[in-house]
Amino acid sequence: MTDVVTMEYQTIVSEYVDYGRNKFLEVSKKKVKPDETIFLNISKGFYTPEGEKRYQRGIGFPNEKSIVDSLVEKLKSVATQDPVVEAVESPPAEEETEEASTLEDL
């Protein structure tokens, strides 16, 4: 059985990005209690019909400029790349038919 660790934290600042019909991303800076470690967090969630926020999952990472700069750079790079569609070639139907008839002859 896995132990569950409960972590208390204080939200210092949050910004929201709404998308879709009732979805949001929360970008926040938080402080862990009692050791005062500050981290950044991106959470995904949705709004209930009553307008309440419900969180689904999130990811936290250190509040370091190099990590933030790299994350922003990679996000911009991925967002601006053209999608590459790879064609999967399937053998012609005739070859499949010939192979099947050859197997039947055995």
N, C-alpha and C positions, 0 to 999 in steps of 0.2 A: 504494500500500500504506500502511496506517495504522500508525503507530508505537504500540506497546503500552507504557504507562507503568506501572511497578511501584511501588506505594506501600507502604512499611512503616509499621505503626502498632502501638501497644500498646493493648489493651483495658483500660480503667480499671474499668468496672463493666458488668454485663449482667443483664438480667431477661428471662425467657421467658414467653410465653403459648402454651400448648398448645391446639390445636383440631383437630377432625376426628379421624380414626383415627391419623394419624402426622405431623401437620403442626405447625409452630410459627412464632411470630414472635419475633425477638430485638430488644430495645430496648437499645441500648448507648451508652456514652460512650467515645470513643477519642481517642488522642493520636497525631498524625502524627510520625514520626521523620524527620529529626533536628530539624525546626523547632519542635516542641512545640505546634503548633496543635491545639486540642481541637475535636472535632465530635461530633454525635449521629448515630446510625445506626439505621435500622429495616430488618431483614433478614427474608426469608421463607425457610423451609426445610422439610425433612422428616427423619424418622428412618428409617434403613435397618432391615431386619429384625434386624440385629445390634445396633441401638440407637444407632448412630453418627449424628451430625448431619451433614446435607448442606445446603449453602446454595444457593438458586436465584438470588435477586436481592436487591438492597437499595437504599436511598436514604440519602444522608448530607446533613446540613444544619448550618449554624453553631450553636454552643452559645450562642444568644442568647435571653434571657428572652422578648422580644417575639415571636419566631418560635415558641417552644415554646407560649406562651400562646395564640397565634392558631391553631396547629395543634390543640391540645386543644379550643378553642372550636369550630372548624369540624368536627372529628370528632364531637363531641357533637351539634352541630346537625344534621349529616347523618344520624346514627344515630337521632335522634328524629323525623325527618320521616316523614310517612305517604307511602307510595308512590302516585304518580299514574299511573293506567293510562289511556292515551289510546286511545279507540276509533277504529279506522280504518274509515271507512265505505266499503263497496263498492257499486257501483250494483246495482240489482235485476236479477235474472236475465232478466226480461222485456225490459228495455231492451237488454241485450246481444244477445238473440235477435233483436229487431226490427232493431237496427243491422246484425247479421250478414246478415239476410235482405235488407235494403236494399242492402248491398254486393253480394250475389249477383245482384240484379236489374240492376245496372249492366252 
